Amino acid sequence: MKQNDDNQMNGQNTNNRGPNILITGTPGVGKTSLISALCEETSLKNIDVNQIIKTQKFHEGMDKERDCLIVDEDKLMDYIEESIIESTNGGNVFDTHLCGGFDPKW
């Protein structure tokens, strides 16, 4: 049986899967503005990773020296995989300062 047939039998249709796009960079470079414009022009969904970190408490407090949260990347990536990647058919744009942890297969 071909891979495509296997995916369709498992409820996955990889041919119709939308892209998952990661936009990352330092604060103030225009990530959010770019993503807002992109999502307005397309049917892509904006995923604010920093908001997920705060609302789901995927951090271990503040790094006062760097003025940022200390993120538990393992918990965050598990949540993203289970709650977004596996439960959608793609079509997500991830807005974040993080670049590590995101699986290239997503």
Residue pairs with C-beta under 8 A, 6 or more apart in sequence:
4 14
4 15
7 13
7 14
13 89
16 89
17 89
17 90
18 43
18 44
18 89
18 90
18 91
18 92
19 44
19 90
19 91
20 85
20 90
20 91
20 92
20 93
20 94
20 106
21 38
21 44
21 92
21 93
21 94
22 94
22 96
22 99
22 102
23 31
23 34
23 35
23 93
23 94
23 95
23 96
24 31
24 94
24 96
24 97
24 98
24 99
25 31
25 97
26 97
27 97
31 95
31 96
32 95
35 46
35 93
35 95
36 46
38 44
38 93
39 45
39 46
39 93
43 91
44 91
44 92
44 93
45 88
45 91
45 92
45 93
46 93
46 95
47 80
47 84
47 92
47 93
47 94
47 95
48 95
49 76
49 80
49 94
49 95
49 96
49 98
50 95
50 96
50 97
52 58
52 76
52 79
52 80
53 59
53 69
53 71
53 76
54 69
56 75
56 76
56 79
58 71
58 72
58 75
58 76
58 79
59 69
59 70
59 71
59 72
60 70
60 71
60 72
61 69
61 70
62 68
62 69
62 70
63 69
63 70
68 97
71 98
73 98
73 100
73 101
74 101
76 98
76 101
77 101
77 102
77 103
80 94
80 102
81 103
81 106
84 92
85 92
85 106
94 102
